[in-house]
Amino acid sequence: MKLTKNTTERDGGMLMFVCLRLLLCGAVLASFASGVTYGAMRPTPEYLKRATVYQIVLRNFTRDGNFRAATAMLDHVRSAGVDVVYLTPFVEMDRDMDEKGWSPQQRKSGYHTPKNPYRISNYDKIDLEYGKDEDFKAFNDKAHALGMKTYMDLVYLHCGPNNVLKDMFPDAFQKNPDGTVRTTKWHFPYINFESKGVRKYLIDSMLHWIRLGCDGFRCDVGDGVPIDFWVESVKACQAVKPDLVMINEGSNVEWLEKAFDACYAFPFSFAIRDFLTPAVASKPFTKGKTLPQMMDYMRKYEAKVPADSLMFCFMDNHDSAAKYDGENRFDRIHPVEAGNAGFVLVFLRRGLPMLFNGNEIADNSLNTFFAAVEDIGRARKTVDWARALQPAGQKRLAFIRRLSKLRHDEPLFYDGTQEWVTNGEKKNVVAFVRRHAGRAVFVAANLRPMDTAFVPEGVKLDPAKKPILSENVTVEQDGTCRFGAYGFIVQEF
């Protein structure tokens, strides 16, 4: 794979999914050596700076697995302080039964179904598994009435082998030198962005969903789609929706400069996840690295991100829950306090935090997005809403509400600058300072179950001052912060 500042090229021999993300980040860092200075692509919509995003995988979110059931849950979602609901793909899935065209993870899942939400056959049609256009519109109307925005997943790098594009345009798919269809690591056809017809169809599809109430798009493997397409599509969509939001599942700075409002904070998010839960299978992101090394890597990258762009931060997502973690989901193997320590950092750093299906109630169910609604075993891998009535779930929900309220109400957290405090990282404590209008707040969390202590550089906390948030941390007269297992503190100084 070759990736430069101006191009992103992939071939059928791409590395595994998680390594792809690391290579994308590394290529971006290499491009910084040119000394190019980037500016913000466009003003970020004001609401986004305060927002909390909630990812819904319809198959996992409820037992029914459709829009109607999800619509009934939106009051709960809003009550957690959520501002944006982001839906993973719900458009028509390819029914082709030839397993050579299924992704390795799809075959490995054991559900024996061709229906993969990321293997799409029609970008304009809702899969009947989830409902109809009127069900999607009702979902949007309810979300909007509650004061939330809705975003949807765009999967434009690849599609299913029987996608309607194939019959509409003879040049819809990229081709190998021998004339065969070029496919991704996941065995799906690459879409051909050299085709004018394909480009117009895909942009028209975005406009179609905007007309039905969609407020923004999360773009799957967005670095793999040519930047000139994103520029063209954003221009067309902003003409009818000026406050459109675009989130790139990627890390290319040029994409942020020209078309996107946010990109995935892969180095930060996986550093927090993997050091909090050392057993998780996404360890390739941090394998062989200390916490200071991983955080230094993250800081070098984020220093070059346009000033108005936001880093999309998570503790969990559809990939991590379904592919990497399994029995090692953090709320499955740790006390609720461990996840809370991670969420303090995710919510209060400068960025855009995301909750995944049920994170707000400390859901610890096993997870997959490959089980079709009609599969009798799917119910075992949906959100366990009984957790909302149990102590762990109640503690998490109350905590998420407090964090969301801080992001909504406190300029320090939605408009403040950020400085990393690095000298606690050798002791597994991630810390930073947020500043705004002459005020400063120290935020820190211990990612391990062992006690630790350090004196944060450049920060002098008053032990007599009541923290904004704190659990299992004491501050001594000399400024030493003593952290118990998964302790955290948020304190003005």
N, C-alpha and C positions, 0 to 999 in steps of 0.2 A: 504494500500500500504506500502511495506517495501522497503527501498532503503538504501544500504550501499555503502561503498567505492568501493567494488568489484562487486556488483551486483545491478541490477535495476529490481525489480519485480512489475508487475501490475496485477490487476485482474479486473473482470467485474464490480466491484463496485468502480472504480476510482472516485475521486472527479471531479467536473466540470473542464473544460479546463484551466481556468485561475488559479484556485487553484492548479492544477497540477504543473504549472510552479513555484509557490511560494514554494510548498513542495519540489520540486527538489532543489531549491536554499537552502532551510533550511537544507535539508539532507547533502548537500555539506558542509555547514558551520559546521554542527555537526561533520563531519569527520575530520575537521581540529584539533579537540581537541587531536588527536593522536600524533600531533607534526610532522607528515610526511612532509618532504620537497620535493617539486616537481621540476623537471627540464623541460626545453623545450623539446617537443617531437622530433622536427627536425627543421632545419632552415626554417623560413618563407620565401617564395619566395619574392625577393626584391621588385617587383612591388606592392605587396599587401600592404606594409606599406604606400604607397602614394595613394592607390586606393580609388575611390568612386564607390559604387555598386548601380545598378539601378534595382529594382524589376519590372518585367513585368508579369501581369496576362493577357494572350492573350485575354480572353473574354472581359476584361474591357478596354484594351489599345486602341483599335480602334473600329469603328463601324462594320467592317468586322469580327474582332475577330480571325484572323488567321495569320500564319507566313508571308504570302506575304504582308499583310498590315503592320505588325510590321516591316518587313525589310525596307519598305519605310520610316519608322520613325527613323531609326538608326542614320542618319546624325544629326537630332535634338538632340537625346540622347547624342551623342558624343560631340556636341557643348556645352552641360551643364558641360563638364569636367568629364564625366563618363568614367571609365576604365573597368568596369565589368558589363555585363548584366546577371541578374539572373532570370531565367524563372521558374514560378510555373508549376506544372505538366501539361504535354501536351500529355501524352501517353493515350492509349485507356481506356476509362471509362466504368465501368460495367453498363450494360443496365437492370439489374434485376429490375422488377417493384414491387416486394414485399417491401412495405414501412417499414416493420419491420427491414429490413436491411439497411435503410437509417439513416443518422445521424439526431439527433434532430434539428439541425440548418437547415439541408437540407429540412426536412419536414416543418419547420416553415417558410421557405423562401417564400412559396406559389407558386413556379414555377412548382411543380408537375412533376419534371423530375428525372429519376434515375441517370442522368449523373453528378456525383460529381468528380472533378479533383483529389480528394484525395481518391477515391474508385476505384481502378485500376483493370482492367481485363487482361491487357497484358503490361508488362513492356518494351517490345521490339518494340511495334508498336505505331506509332503516331495516335492519334484519328483523324478520317477523318474530324471532325469539324475544326481542325487546319491546315490540309494539309497532305503532304506526306514527306517521307525521303528527297527527293530532295529539298523540301521547307525549311526544317530544315537546310540542308547543305548550302543552299543559304543564309539563315539568318546568319549562322556561318561565312561563307566566307565574307559576307559584314561587319560583326562586326570585324572580324580579319583585314580586309583591312583598317578599320578605326582606328585600334590600340586598340580595345577592346577585352577582354576575354569574354567567355560565360560559365555560370554555369547553372546547372539544378537541380530541386528539386528531391530528392530521398525519396519515401514514402515506407519504408521497415518495419515499425512496424506492419502494417496491410495492407489489400488489399480488393478487392471486392469479394463477395461470389462465383462468376463464374470465378475467375482468372484462367488463363491457368495452373498455378501451381497445381491446384486441380486434373487435369487429368494427369499431368506429374508425380506427386509424391503422393503416398497414404498418406504420413505423412507430407504433405505440411502445414497443419494448426494445431495449438495447439488444444488439446482436453480437455474437462472437464472430471472429474472422471466417469461420466455416458456415455462418448463416444461422446457427442455432441460437436460441434465446439465452442471453446472459443472465445468470441468476446470482443472488446474494448468498452469503454464508448460510442463510436460513432457507435456501432453495426456492426463493420467490423471485419472479422476473423483475429486473431493474426497469423502472419507467424511463422512457427516453425523452429528456427535456429539450432535445433538439427539434422535436416535433411541435410545430406551431399549433396544430389541432389539439394535441394533448395538453399543452400549456393553457390554452383557452378553456378547455373542458375543466381542468383542475381549478382554475381561478373562478370560473362560473359556479363550480361546486361550493367553493368557499362563500360566494355571495348568496347562494341558495340557503346555506345554513344560517348566515347572518339574518336573512329575511325571516327565518323561523325563530329568531331570538338569540342566536349565539353571539357572545360578546368578545370572544378571543379564541386563539388556537395555541395548543401545545403541539410542537412539530417534532414528530418522532425521527430520531437520527437526523436532525435538521442540517448538520454540517455536510451530510452526504448529498443534499439537493443543491444545485448551483445557486450561488448568491444572486445572480441576475434574475432568476425566477422569483425568489423571495422579494426582491425589490419591486418587481413588476406586480406581484400579487398584493403586496401591502399597499402599494399606490392605488390599485383598483378598489381594494376593500375600504381603505380610509376615505375614499371619495363618498362612500355611503355610510360609513361608520367611523367618524374621526377619532373616537376613543378606543379603537381596536387595540387589543393587546396580543403580542406575539411572544411566545416562550420557546426557546430553542433547546431541545434535548441534545446539546452539544456544547462546545467551548471555544469555537473559533471567534476571535475578537472582531474580525471584519464583519461577520454576520451580525454581531451586536451593533457595530457602528452603523450599518446600513439598513437593517430590517427588523431587529428584535429588541424587545424591552428587557428581557431576562434570559439567562442561560443557566444550565444546571451547575450547581456548586459541587461537582463530583469530588474533588480532592477534600474539601471541607466535610461534606456529608459522610463520605466513606471513612475518613479519619475518625470522626465521632462514633459512627456505628461500629467500626471494626475494633477500635480500642475499648469501647464499652462492652462488646461481646466478642471476645477473641476467637470463639469457635465458629463464627459464621463463614460460609463458603465463599463470600466475596473477598476473602483475604488477599487475592492477588493485588488489590488496590494498595494494601499496606504491608504485604509480605516482605520481610527483611528490612523494614523501615521502623525507626523509632517514632514516637509521637512528635518530637521536635522536628525530625526530618520531614514527616508528612505535612506538618503545619507550615514549615518553611517553603515547601513546594507549592502549597496553596497560596501563601502570601505573595510569592513571586508572580504567580499567574494573576491573582486578583488585583495586583497593583497596576496592571495594564488594562483592566476592564474600563470602558467608558464611564465617566463619573455618574451619569444618570441611569445606568443599567443596574439591574438587581440580580443578585445571585439566588437561584432557586434551591432552597435547602430542604432536606428531608431526613427523617430517621428510617423511613420505610416507604416502599413504593411497590407497584405491581410486579416489577422484576425481582426486587430483593425478596419480597414475601413469597413469590411463587417459585423462583429459580434458585436463589442462593441460600436462604435461611432454613426452610423446612422446619424441623423440630427445634432449630436454634433461633427462632424469632425472639427478639429481646424481651418481649412481654411474656414469652412462654418459659424462659429459663431464668429470668431475673425477677426480683421484686419490683413493684411499680415504681419505686424510688429511682431505680436505674434509668428507666425511660424518662422520668421527669428531669433528671440531671441533663440528659441529652437535649430535651426539648427547651430547657432554659437557654441553651446556646443557640439552638436553631431559631427560636422565636425572637431573641433579643439582640442578636447580631444584626448588622446592616444586611438586609436581604429580603427575600420573599419566602416565608415558611409554608410548608405543605404538610397536611395531615393525610394519612392514608386510611381508607376504609376501616373505621373502628379504632384507630389509634387513640381517639379521645376518650374511649372507655377501656383502654388497655386490653383490647381484643387480642387473644393469643391463639386463635384458631389456625389450623393448617390452611394453606392457601393455594389456589390454582386459578388461572383464567382460561384453562383449556376444557373444563367440564361444561358441556352443553346443559341448558336448563332441563332438558328431558332426562338427563342422566340421574338415576336414582341415588347415586352416591355423592352428587354435588352438594347436597345440603350439609354434609359433614365439613365442607370447606367454605362455608359462608360465615359472615360475622356472627359471633356468639353474643347476641344482644342481651342475654342474661347477665353479662359482665357489668352492664350499666346499673344493676341492682346489688352488686357485690362491692365490698369495701375497696378493692383495688380499682375497679372501674369508677366508682364514685370519687375516689381521691384524684384520679387522673382527670376526670371531667371537670372538677372544680379547679384544678390547677391550669388546665388548658384555657378555661374561661378567664382566669386571672392574667395569664400571659397575653391572650388576645386583647383584653381590655387595656393592658399597658401599651400595646402596639397602637391601639385606636386613640388613646387619650394623651399619651406622653410624647411630646416632641423630641425628647432625648432618643426615643426608640424609632420613631418614624422619620425623623428629619436630622438626627444628630450625626456627627462624624464618628469614626471608630478608630481606635488604636489597639493593637494587640499587645498584651502583657505576656511575654514569652518565658519568663524565668520559672514558671510553675510547670511547664510542659514536661520537664524531665521527671517530674513527680506525678504525671498523669492528670494535671489540672490544666484545662483550657480556660483562658481568661482574656478579657478585653475591657476597654473603657469606652463609653459613649459620652460625647460632649455636645452641648447645645446651649447657646445664649448664656455662657458663663457658668453653666452647671456641668457636673461630671458624675457619672455612675460607673461603679466597678461591677462587672459580671464575671463570675467564675464558677466552674463545676468540676468536681472530681469524677473521673470516668471509671474508677475502679472501686472494688469493695473494701480496699485497705485504707487505713488512716494515713494521712499525709499532712504536711505543713510547709508553708513558705511565706516569705515577705514579698509581696508584689512590688516590683520595681516601679517607681514613680507614683505610687499610690499609698496614701496614709489614711487608713480607716480609723474612725473614732469608735472605740468599743462601746461607748455610751449611746451612740446613735442607733436608732431602730432601723434595721434594714427594710427595704421595700419588699424583698422576699428572702427567705433564708431557711435552710433545713440542714441540720447536722454540721454546722460550722460555728466556731467561736473565733472572735477577734481579740487578740491580746494587746496590752498597753504599748508594746513596741512595734505594733503593726503586723505581727505574725497572724496569719490565717490558718487555723487548724481545721482540717476537713475530716469528717468521718466518712464512712462508706457512702458513696454517691452524694456527698454533701454539695450544696450550692449556696451561693450568696449573690444578692443584688443589692448594692448599698451605695447611696450617694456620699460623696466626700468633697 
